[in-house]
Amino acid sequence: GDTAFSNQEAAFEALSPSLQDFLSTLHAVHDGRAQFKAALEQVGSGRWEGKELPEIEPVVHPVVRTHPETGAKVLFVNPGFTSHIVELTRFESDALLSYLYAHSVRPEFVVRYHWKSGDLGFRDNRATQHSVVGDFGDHHRVIQRVTIKGDAPA
């Protein structure tokens, strides 16, 4: 199955300067409990830096982060993990996040990769989003994933 990758630096740059400024003042709660619930139930817990993690805790990150290597500003919200924006009411947060989710995957920001057996891919999770394109019918999609520990978003 194919994977779509979306450039969050380009998505941020395409916003108006006023919206860029406003978004740069906001923080969002990222919650991976729903995404990883089945995996944690299957293995019981995980380990991170030698500590047992029986569950995943929500964390707060800036809505716009600065890439630590390039200095670029990137949108840092996604529908899979972002729960809400801290500084807004739930209604305001839901409306703004809906807009940002749709904006961040506009066709001009997205490339689609067609995997072949043996392919190896790298993506910078600090500046991209990805999604599975459901184009593999009744075949199994098998991927081995390694995540490299990153930095705290700033």
C-alpha positions, -999 to +999 in steps of 0.1 A: +000+000+000+011+035-007+018+062+019+010+099+016+035+123+032+025+159+039+051+187+043+041+207+074+067+235+067+050+242+034+016+240+050+026+266+076+042+289+050+010+289+030-010+305+059-014+342+062+011+360+083-017+369+108-027+333+112+009+322+115+014+347+143-017+336+162-010+299+159+026+305+172+011+316+205-009+283+210-003+249+226-021+216+219-026+185+239-013+154+221-028+121+233-017+088+219-038+066+241-064+057+215-037+051+188-016+027+210-043+012+232-044-022+213-006-025+213-003-017+251-031-042+258-013-068+238+021-064+255+009-051+288+032-021+290+061-005+272+096+007+281+111+041+275+146+050+287+146+020+310+113+029+327+082+007+325+052+026+309+019+009+317+001+037+298+007+067+276+001+101+291-011+131+271+015+158+266+014+195+256+033+207+225+033+240+206+009+242+177+038+256+156+072+241+164+106+252+152+126+225+135+158+220+156+181+216+126+166+239+099+150+266+121+119+263+099+084+268+115+061+238+110+025+230+119+026+204+147-010+192+149-026+161+135-060+143+138-045+111+151-030+126+182-040+162+188-069+164+213-074+201+216-058+236+218-052+246+254-058+283+251-092+280+233-127+268+242-134+233+229-157+247+202-130+272+190-104+245+192-124+220+172-131+245+145-095+257+142-081+221+143-106+210+116-093+238+094-057+230+101-062+193+095-078+200+061-052+227+052-022+206+061-030+178+036-038+200+006-025+183-026+003+208-031+018+197+003+015+160-003+036+133-021+025+098-025+050+070-023+044+036-039+063+010-018+079-021-033+093-051-015+126-042+001+121-005+001+136+015+029+122+049+038+130+077+062+107+106+072+112+135+095+083+132+119+091+167+132+080+183+099+058+157+081+026+139+085+019+105+069-012+084+062-018+050+047-035+050+013-060+021+016-051+008-018-039-028-009-073-046-010-073-078+010-035-080+010-016-075+043+004-043+047+036-053+065+060-027+077+089-027+102+091+006+119+119+021+140+114+054+157+145+074+167+142+094+199+138+130+190+138+163+209+111+181+228+091+203+204+099+240+208 
